[in-house]
Amino acid sequence: MNLVDRFLHYVSFDTQSDELTHMTPSTPGQMIFAQELEKELRKIGMTEVSLDENGYLMATLPPNTSKNIPVIGFIAHLDTSPDLSGRHVTPRIIKNYDGNDIPLCPEENIILHTKDFPEVKKYIGQDLIVTNGKTLLGADDKAGIAEIISAMEYLIQHPEIKHGKIRVAFTPDEEIGQGPHKFDVKKFGAEWAYTLDGGEIGELEYENFNAAIAKILFKGRNVHPGYAKHKMINSLRIANQYAIMLPRWETPEHTEGYEGFYHLISCEGTVEQTTLTYIIRDHDRDRFERRKKEFEHLVRKINKEFPNCASLEIKDQYYNMREMVEPVMHIVDLASQAMKEVGIVPIVKPVRGGTDGAQLSFMGLPCPNIFAGGHNFHGRYEFVPIQSMEKARDVVIQIARLAAEK
């Protein structure tokens, strides 16, 4: 099975994760997909193939040289985002893309407009895989899985390329922030690894947001509105008052690069009780801590006006992997050199999000992130250029070769 056929087969599996089930994996489709991959890894000749009860799939490509070479790893995730359905994905290949708008579902007027997504024009003349406009595609991260397995198969079929022991792993529930929670770093046994979970071709990332989730509960008092004067406490209105006290411009839609933000992701409530849920993000650890302090300050301010109305719960999710990767920057340099050797200009930039590699780096497995090739993840306008996927596969092959040479 070639790279494209692999990917098209993989996206047929419904593997959306679900943070509400409190199970690992969070959905049965991920385990079904992992079992399919387990068979495939054995078929292509991988060894030490293991799939545990939590959906963590690991395998080994044995070394083909006696040189003392560090064990390296490649990791991708099984699940797709809960943001849009990943069931009955119907991909379509657009050969030799001409640069025009792409009708995804003409009968429902769902069109990938180049004015809204100008990055698609970078791929004029290439072959794009798109959705039918009704689901996400799943390149995040089934493209990464297809690229890793295709690279391993190539190395098996080309023993003249010398390499050390290589470990691969496919993890559940990355999209809900739980991918590394039950990852056995010791069992994996790599000195360092790379996640293939980035976006456009050339991306190479070893910095990510520090991340926290905050929930503010506002308690009100409901009274018949006709007799509510000096009695009613409307938790919805107080929650709105809290929300507008946060800096207006420090939100995702107004920030880029290293700029952090507060992001309101959920508002649920009635007059009696309302909950606001935010995610807090910043690359700088000190600014990250100050952002959390700001939430505490605003809760105190609300409670001064409305005694005992607001309560706050903040939970850290992950931290910037930069502090764990910088002491071993040769692993980033190795990936950068591999990209250059296959004709790619590396784009080294911070991740405005998180990857499994962030948590794994703090668990003792330094883990930069490499592009998988896709764009517009988590939505109906997701697409991936086939040529970008092929280059990602080639980068994995080159990293394996260079690690053996160095």
Secondary structure, DSSP 8 states (H G I E B T S, - for coil): --HHHHHHHHTTS--B--TTS--SSSSHHHHHHHHHHHHHHHHHT-EEEEE-TTS-EEEEE--SS-S----EEEEEES-B-TTS--TT---EEETT--SS-EEEEGGGTEEE-TTT-GGGGGGTTS-EEE--SSS---HHHHHHHHHHHHHHHHHHH-TTS----EEEEEES-GGGT-TTTT--HHHH--SEEEEEEE-STTEEE--B-EEEEEEEEEE-B---GGG-TTT-B-HHHHHHHHHHHS-TT-SGGG--TT--EEEEEEEEE-SSEEEEEEEEEESSHHHHHHHHHHHHHHHHHHHHHSTT-EEEEEEEEE--THHHHGGGTHHHHHHHHHHHHTT---EE--BSS--HHHHHHHTT----EEE---BSTTSTT-EEEHHHHHHHHHHHHHHHHHHHH-
